């Protein structure tokens, strides 16, 4: 089982609470602290004197491991009732409690910044509730600011994108009078270094990586004007990470003009950031996986641009040319790199120009032009698309070739984070991510798993989704058992009741890991049908796993059969290692009825019944038993008791109801018992025989 390093966990926290701070800064240009979410030790505060386009003071209050931040015009007043406008900005990392320096002109917040005051703060009541309701009373105990203040949020006006607050002091022993000189006017230096903003300005700090960018631009001939002329493009800073666009699911791809269709790859979604020859590869949740894919990073560094942000998918392609997630996981574990590929399908930023507002058709044109320089032996691939022809026919051909499916995208749409109807995925086979909440030990290997017990979250409550008992290699089954044993726990609380039969032999585990599962559909009681394990998703947090609700009828329950046989105990597990229940066997036979019935109907049958499942008190039966279903047809073969045959789907379902796991038909039909029309060879090679 994979383990997550402390760095990855920190990175996982960071993109959430500090994503706005991260996206507005290029940390190769600015010496500001990189975003790191800290652990709460005490509530601290800082006030920074910020000489940017206009002089203002930034108030930063520690809360939940980050600094809640406001830009306060004219500074914080010590005179009761004097109101100051405070514009709420993005959360900042804790490093800002002590950071001083110069942000280059042209960058977000360009100018000088000193720590004008610092100390501790306390809230009157719960600060989370106060900030949520828009009224917060708090006290500052700093070197220059002491006493308590009031924060009141104002109603947003049309066009305003940020919350605006009024900040004013309450009456206490630290009050100043209206004619008194205030600290913001008399104190101009840092409480840490003693330097002023003017002192920092005179130092003229040089922007990091500036020379590297210029060198690449000169050598490649790449320039911002090539991209700034694209309709919808605008100048901007290079983000560290942008929350990726995601697709909603539908049974079939959309038809008509205005859509393009790409092959759906089966790998890891990855965002590539290039800056001055340096490359970062980040997962869809912002984890830095650059070191996991060194060959991809090296190839990205060869692109003829000095700065860019690209979206794509890293895959492992098998000999057939088809990508599979299991192959990718195998290669990551073994260190194999020769079949890794990075399919690039979007260009979000390039050479100082933000392209997220550009229609997709223009972004892909720019991306295709950029990819023309890629060498034939490079792992980088431009993701081709189809925008002509019938989408349903394209989808059918993709499925016949064994591909994952299609991703359809609106050609006129800008790049938008999160799930929108601008991107639609159509899968050839159903697949989704589920939380691993338990496992059933293998009955054949003491150190392996036989099946995984799965779930998902619905309104933050856990929902039982059934089991996956296939898809494991021997090595994977052993690794899963080893990793899950260490986090065993008691049975979790489920949002809805779970049938007792589904809980048999389950060892529950903490919901830490996420599995990629392929399945056939859903049973009428919302359990997975014929679920198979594809791999562990290390780029997804368990708490984020919810049920994907497609637009089309993909999620409809399994079709009801024409059989009139009523299954009792449908959740009884018949194959513990595979997690297959009686209901699953019935559904499987129903799906393949047209193929199996011609070979077993109207023939005398001998069967093996296993009421407790495989390996538990199984017995051979060839004569009709007491209470046998009426769909069984008695057949006189000259013995003391009649044997039996079945004639239709009802008979096959009656075999399932009787827990029949082996069906052995005669080679002749019941109307001509002495004239066989087929012969069956039953081969039982010894265990030592090599094939």
N, C-alpha and C positions, 0 to 999 in steps of 0.2 A: 504493500500500500504506500502511496506517496505521503510524504510529510511536508508540511509547510514551514519554511524557515521564518525566523522572527522578522527578517527584512520583508518577506512577502506579505506577512500579516500586517506589518506597518503600512506597506504600500497599498494593501487592500483597504485599510481604513482611510488613507489619505485622500484618494480621489473623491470620496463622498463629501466629507466636511470641508475640504480645502480645494475642491475642483474649480470653483470660481476664481480663487486666488491663483491657482496653477495656470488656468487657461489665459489669464490676462498678462502673463509674464513670460519672457524668453530668458531663461536662467543662464544662457550662454552670453547674454548681453548685459544683464543686470547682476550686480553682486548681492542682491537681496537673498535672504535665506530661502532655501528650497523647502517645499511644504513637507512637514513631518508632524503627524498628529501625536502629541505627547500624552503622558499619563497624568491625571490630576494629582497634585501634591498639596497645593494651596491656591487660593484665589489671589492672583496678582494682577496688577494693572500697569500700564505705561501710557504716557502721553508723549507723542512725538511731534516736534515742530517741523513741519513739512513745507519747504519752500519749492513749490512746483510751479504750475502756471499762475497760481495765486497762493499767497501764504495762508496756511490754515494749520490746525492742530488735529492730529489723529488720536482719538481716545480708543484704547484697546483694553477690554476686560476679559480675563481668563475665564473660560467656561467649557466644560466637556473636552478638555485637551486642546482647544484652539483659542484664538483671541477674537472675540466679537468686536467688530470695529466700526467706528463712525468718524467721518470727517467733519470737524466742528469749525465753522467759520468764526473768525474773530477770537477764537480761543474760549476756554472755559472760565466763566465769570464766578467770582467769589461774592458778588453782591446778590442778596436774596431777590428773587423775582425777575432778574435780568435774563431774558430768554435768548438762547443761541440756537441757530439752525444746525442740526446734526444729521448728515446724510449717511445712512447705513451703507457700508461697503461689504465686500466679500470677507469671510473669515480669514484670518492670517495665522501663520504658524507661531508657536511660542517663542521661536528665536527672535521675533520682533520685540520682545521685552527688552532686549539689550542691543539690537542692531542699529548701527549708525553708518551712513555712507552716502554715496552719490548714485542715483539712478540715471542712466544716460538720457539725454534729451531725445525725444522721439519715442521713447519707451513709455509704457503705461506708468503714470506717476512720476515721470522724469523730473529730477531735481534733487536737492539735498535734504537729508533727514537726520535729526538728532533726537536723543531721548531727553525730552524736556523735563519729565517727572516720572517717578515710578514709586511703587509701594504695594499695599494690599487693599482689597476692597471687600465689602460685605453687602449682601442684599437684604432688604426688608421683606421677608417671605421667600417663596420659591422663585428664583430668578427665571426659570423656564416659563412658569405661568405668567410672570410679569411681562416678559418679552412677547409671549404669545398673545396676551390680552392688550398689549400696547401701553402698559403703565408699569414703570419700574422705579422704585425708590432704592437708592444705594448710597453707601458711605465710602469715601476715599480716605486712606491714611498714607499720604505721600510726603515727599520732602517739601513740596510747594503747595499742594492742594490737600486740604483737610476739611472734613465736614460731610454733609449729605446733600445729594442732588436728586432731582426728579427727571425722569425720562417719560415723555408722552408722545406716542406716535400719531402723526397727522394722517388724515384721509388722503389717499393718492388722488392726484389730479390726472385728467386725461393726458396720456403720453408719457407720464412719469414711470420709469422702470425700477427705481429704487425707493425703499421706504425712507421717509423723512420724519425726523423726530424734533421735538422741542426739548432743550436741556436747560434747566434752571436750578439754582441752589435753594435749598430750604433754610429756614432760620435756625441757627445754632451758635455756639460760642466762637466759631471761626469766621463769622460774618465780616465783610468789609462794607464800609459806607459808600454811597453813590459818588462821593468826591475823592475817595481814597484811590491811590494808584494800585492797579492790579498786577499780580505776578506776570501775566502774559505780556505786559508792557515793560516791566522792569527787568525781568530775568530772560536773558537771550541765549544763555549757554547750556550745554548738556550737563545733566547731573552725573553723568558717568565719566566723560572725557574732559569736560570743561571747554570743549570746542563749540564754536558757533556755526551756523549755516554758511556764513561767509568764509570761515576757515576751511570748511570742506570744499567749497566751490573753487578755492584757489589751488587745491591739490590736483584737480583735473585728472581723475581716474580714467584709465584706458579700458575700453570695452573688451572683455575676453573674446577670443575666437574671431575678432574682427579681421585680422590678417588672413586667417584660414579661409574665411568666406570670400574675401576679395581675390585670393589666389585661385580658388575654384572657379569663380566667375570669369576671371581672365582666361583661364585655360579652356573652359567649356563654351564661352561666349554666351552663357545664360544670363538673362537680365529680367528685371521685374516687368519691364514694358511688354515683354512677350505674353505675360499673363494678365496684366492690369487692363488690357484692352478687351478682355472677354466680358460680355454683358453680365452684370451682376457681381463682378469682382470688385474688391475694395482692399486698400492697403491695411495691414494689420500686423500684429506681432505673431511669432511662431508659437502656437500653444504647445505645452508639454503633452497634453492628452485631451481628446474630445470624446465625450460619451458617444459610442457608436450608434449608427442607425440600425434598427432591427426590423425584421419582416413579420407581418402577421401571416397566419396560415390559412390556406384555402385548399379545397379538394383539387381544383383545376386552375391553371394560370388564366389571367384575364385576357380577353380577346379584344381585337380592334387596334386602331392606330394609337400612337402615344405611349406605347410600352416597348421596352427591350427585355430580352430574356437571356439570362446567363446560367451556365451549369452550376448547380448547387454542389459545392465542394464539401467533403466530409473531413474536416480537420479543426485547427484552432484559428479562430478569428484573431487577426493581429494588425495593430496599427504601427506603422514605421515612421520614426521621426529622424530626419537628417538635418544636421546643423554643423557646417564647417568641417565636413568629413567624418563627424561623429554620428553614430547610429544608435537609436534606442528602439527596441521592439516591445510593445506593450499589448497585453491581452485585452479582451473586451471589458474587463473590470479594472484595468489600469496597472496590473502587475507587470513589473519589468522582467521580461524573459529573454533579454538580449543574449545572456550567456548560454542559454539552452540551444540557441540556433546560431552558432558562430559563422557558419557558411552563408547563411542568409544575410546576416549583418554585414559580412565582408562584401557580399555582392551588392547590397544596397549602397554601400559607401562608394561604389564605382559609378553610380548614376551621375550624369553631368549637371548637377544642380548644387547650389551651396546650402539651400535650406528648403525643406519640404515636409509635408505630412501626408502619408498615403494609407489607404485602407485596403485590406486584403485577407487572404486565408492561407495559412501554412498547412501543407498536406504531405502525405507520403503516398506516392503512386506505385501501385503494383505493376507487374509485367503487362497487364492488360491496359494500363494507362488510367485505370480507375483509382480514385483516392478512397482509402478506407481509414476510419479512425483507429481501428485495431492495429493496422500497419504503422500508423504514426506513433502510437503508444509503444509498440514493440521497438521501433527505431530509436525513440528517445531513451528507452531503457538500455538498449544494447550499444548506443553510441553510433549507430549506422547513419550516414548522412548522404549517401549517393543518390537516394531516391526522394529526398526532400525537395519540395517546390513551394514557392511563394507566389500565389496568384493575386495580382494587383488589379483591383476593380474600381478604385476611386482615388481622386486627387483632391485633397481638402485645402492644401496650402502650398504655395510654391514661390520662392524668391520674393518674400515680403508681401505677398498678395494672398488674402483670404478668399478662397474659392467656394466656401460652403453655401453662399447665396447664388451661385451660378447654376443654371439648369444642368441636369445630369448629362444631357447629350453633349454639351460643351466641355464639361469636366472630363468625360471619357475621350473626347477628341484630343484634349491637352495631354491626358495620360498616355494615350496611344502614341502620340508624338514623342513624349519623353521616353517611352519604352523601346523606341526604334533602335536605341543605342545598345540594348541588351544583347550580349553575346549568345550564340546558340548553345553553348555549354553552361550557361549561367542557370542557377536554380530559380531565377526570377522569370515570371510569366505574365504577359498581359492577358487579362481575362476577356476573351472574345465574347461577343453577344450576337443575338439574332433579333432583328427588328422587322423582318418580313416573313410572310408565311403564316399558316394557321398555328396558333400557339398550342392547341390541343394535340395536333399532329406532332409538333416538336416535342411536347411532353411525353407522348406515347413512345416516340423513338428513344428518348432519353431513358425511359424505364426499361425498354427492351434491351438496351445496351448495358443495363445493370448500374446506371448512375443513381445518385442520391435523389435527384429531382431538378427543379428549376427555381431560380429567383427572378421574379419579374419586377421591373422598376419603371416608374413613370419617367419619361424622357425629359419632361419640362419641370421636374421637381428639384428644389434645392436640397442640400444635405441637412436632414433634421435628425437630431438624437432621439433615441427611444423608438418604440413601435408606432409606425404610422401606416396608413393605407397606400403610401407611395411605394412601399416594398411589399411584395406578396410572395410567399414561398409555397411551392406545391411539391409534396414529397411522394416518391414512388412507393415507399413503405412508411408506415407510421413510426415515428421515433420522437423521443422527448427525454428530458433530464428528470431524474427522480432522486430523492434523498434515500440513502441506505439507512434503514431504521432497525434492521436485524438480519439474521441469517439462519439457515437450517444446515447443520453439519452434514457432511457427506456420509452416506452409509457404506461407502466403499473405501474411503481414505480418512483416517482419523485426523489428518492435518489439513483437510481441504473443506471448502464450502460446497454444499449441495445446491443451495438456492439462496438468493438474496431477497429480503423482504423490503418492499419499497413504499414510499409515501411522498406526499407533497403538502405544501402549506395553503390553507384557505383561510383568509382573515387571521393570519398568524397562528392558526390552530392546525395540528397535524391530521392529515387524512390518509388512511390506509389504502394503498393502491394495488396490493397483490404481490406476486412473486415473479422472479426471473430465474429460471433454472437451467438455461442453456447459454451458449456463447462463451463459456470459460475454456481456456486451455488448461492443461494440468498445472502448468506453472502459475497461471493467473489464479486458479482456485486455491492453490496453496498460499499465494501472496495475500489474497483477500482474507483468508482465515487468520493468517498471522497478524494482519493489521487490525482486524475487527475484534479479535479476542481481547486485545488490550483496552478496548473502550466499551466492554459489555456493561450493561446497566439493567434497570428494571423496566418493565413494560411501560411505554409512554401513554399519556392520555390522548385519546383520539377524539376528534370533533364529532364523529358519528360512530354508533356501535359497530363492532367487528364480530363476525360469526366465529364461534369458538373453534370450528374446524380449521379456520385460517391461522389460528394461533398455535397449532400443534407443533411441538419440537422446535419452536423458534427461540433463538437466543437474541435478545434485544441489545442494541448498541446505541451509543450517543449519536445523534443526527449530525455528523461532521462531514461525511463524504457524499459526493454527488455522482451518480452513475448515468451514463448515456445508454438508453434502453430502446431497442427496436421491438415493435409488437404488432400483432395482427388487428387488434381492435379492443373493444370494451365489452364486458359481459353486462347483462341487464342490471346487475347489482354493482356496476362501476368498478370492476376489477379487471386488471390487464389480461388479455388473451394472448397466449403463445409469446410471452415476453422473453427476449434474448438480451444478454449483457454485451455491450459493445466496448465499454471502457470507462475509466474514472475521469471525470471532468475536474481538473485542478483549477480551471479558470472561472469556476462558478461557486458562489457561497451557498451553503445549504439553506440558509434562511431566505434566500431569494428565489427558491424553486417553487413555482406555482404551476397550476394546470394550464397549459396553453389551450385556449378556446378558439378553434378555427372558425372562419366565416361560414364555410360550407358544412355539409353533413358528415364530415369525416368522423366526428365524435359520436355518431349515433351508435346505440348498443348493437351487439351482435344480432344478426338477423335470426328471427325465430324459425325453427325448423317446422316442417309440415308434420312432424311426428306427434302422435297423441300420447306418447309415453311420458309419464311424470317422473322426473328424477328426484329421488330422496337423497338427502345429504350431498348436494351438489358440490360442496366445498371440501369433501373428503379428499385428502391428498393420496393419490395413487402412485406417483413417482416422486418420492421425497427429494431425491437429488436434483430433480428438474423443477420441482415446485408445481407439478401438473396435477390438477384436481379432476374429479369426475366430470364437472361441468366443462372443463377444458377439453377433455377427451371427446365429449359429446359434440362440442362445437367443431372440433377438428374433423370428426367423422361426417358431420353435416356439410362442412366445406368441401370434402373430397368424395361425397356420396356418389356423384356421377361416375367416378373412377373405380371405387371399391366395390359397389354393389354388384356389378356384372360378374365379379369373380367369386362372390360368396353367397349369393342368393340361389335358392332352389338346389342347394347342395347340402348333403349331410355334413354337420359340423361337429368337431370335437373342440373343446375350449379349456382354457386355464383360467380359473376364477381366483381373485385375490381380494377378498373383502376388506383387508387391512392395508392394501397397497402392496407394491413389489417387495418380495422378501418376507412377507408376514403371513404365514399360514395359507399359502396358495395351494390349490388342489386341482386335479384333472377331472373333467366331467364330460361325458358323452351321451348320457341318458337324461331325459327330461326329469327335473326335480320337482318336488312338491312346491306349489306356489309359483311355478314358472309362468312367465307372461303369456297371455293369450295369443300374442303375435307369433309365438314359436309354433311351427308346424310339425306334428309327430310324424315320424317316418319309420315304417316297419322294415327292419333289415334282417329279420329272422332270429333276433335275440329275444331274451326273456322280457326285456323292456325296450320301448321304442327310443330311437334316437330322434334328432330334430333338425330342422332347417329353418331359415328365415326367407321371407319373400320381398321385403321392402325396407324403407328407412325405419319404420316402426320396429321391425325386428332388430335392426342394427342398434337402435337406441335402447332396446330391451337388453341387449348384450351389455351395453354400458351400465345400465341400471343394475345388472347382476354382477358388476365389477369384473367383467371378462377382459383380460388383458392380452390373451393370445387366442387367435381364431385359426383353426386348422380345417380347411374344407376338403371334402373328398374330391377325387379326380373325375367323378361322374356326376351327372345331374339326377335328381330324384325320380324323374320319369324313365330313366334308363340306367338304373343302378349298375347293371352288369356291362355297360358299354362306356368306359371312361373316355373322355375327350381331351384329357390333359394329364401330364405327369409332373410331379414335383420332386426335386432332389433336395433333401435336407442334409446339408453338410455340417458336420461337427468336428472340425480339425482340433487336434490336441494343442494344449497351450504352448508346447515347445516347437510347433510347426512354424517355419518362417515362410513368409509370402514374398 
